[in-house]
Amino acid sequence: MLNNEQVHCISRGVTPSILELLAFRDYGKIQDYAGETWLMLKQDLLQTLQNQPDWGIREAQVDIFLHEGLIDDATKTVERDTYYDCKLVHRVMDAAVSRRADWVIDNVRRRAEPIME
């Protein structure tokens, strides 16, 4: 979780190092602090999150992508997770089923086949 000083710094520009501390609850704080610059900052933040998939903030990435309706980005974030009972993957599947049923079916199949063998 970010402190108020860190949120204020982010509201002036996204830096990759600060993303390591990001949690979804901070996303709203950043928006509040950013004020009129939110739309530009949001695009910068989303682009940075999309381009940095291997940092230890996958849950925040998924939460933000789902919040913004970016299903494809959320699916890319969890794509490499192979654990069959990953709650994060299940959340993305629930969100994606109406728009990306093919992705959900492929993922369920890929995760179930090793168990069934």
N, C-alpha and C positions, 0 to 999 in steps of 0.2 A: 504494500500500500504506500502511496506517495504522501509525503507531508505537504503542507500548504506552500512552502517555499518551492519545492520541486514542481508542483502543479503550476505555480505562477511562472516558473522558468519555461515549462513546456508550452504554456499559452503564448510564449513569444517565439517558439520554434521547436520542432521535434528534433531531438538528438538521439541517435541510436543507443547510446549508453543508458539513457534514462528509460528506454523501453524495457530494459531488464527488470525494472521495478513495477511495471505497469500491471494493474488489475482492472477489471471491468468497472468497478465502483469508482475508479479514478477518471474514467472516460467522461462522465457527467460533470465532474469537478473541472476538468480541463475545458469543457465546453462553456461552463459558467465563467471561468476566468478569462477565456479568450474573447468573449463578447463579440464585437463586430468582425473580428478576424477568424471566427470559428470555421467558416466554410473553407477558407484557404488552409487553415491549420488541419482541419479534418482530412482534407485530401492528402496533405503531406503525411499525416499520421497513418492513414490507411495504406498509402503507397509504401511507407517504411515497413509496416506490418506485413504487407504482401511480399516484400522483397527480403525479409529476414525470417524465414520459416523455421529455422533451427534453434532459435533462442528459447530459453526456458519459460516462455510466456504463452504456451499453446492455449491454455484455458482462456486467458484474456483475449487472444487472437480470435478464437472461436466465438466467444461472447460478443465481441465487437462486430465481427463479420455477420453473425446472425442478426444482431440488433440493426445493422445497416442493410439487411436483406442481401448480403453478398454470399449467397449459397455456394457458388463455385470456389470462392476463396476459403470458406469454411471447410469444404470437402478436401481441398488441397492441403489444408493444415493437418487434417487427421489421416490423410491417405497412407502415410507410412506406418501408422500404428497397426500392429498385427494382433494385438491381444484381443481375443474374441469378446471379452466382457468389458470393454473400455466404455465407461459412461459418457465420455466426451464424444466418442464416435456415435454412440446411440443418440445423443442429442442432435448431432448433425444429421443423422439419418432421419430422425423425426421431422426436422425442419425441411429436409430435402425431398421427402417422399412425394410431395405433390408436384414438384418442378423437375426433379431429377430421379425419377423412379428407377431408371436404368442404372444409375450409379449406386443406389441403395441395394438393388437386387444383386449387382455384381459384388458389392462389398459383403453382403450377407453370405453369399455363396462362397466367396474367398475365405471368409472367416469360419464358415461351418465345415467345409470340406476336410480340413485336417482333423477335426473332431470326429467326423463320421468315418474316417478311414481306419 
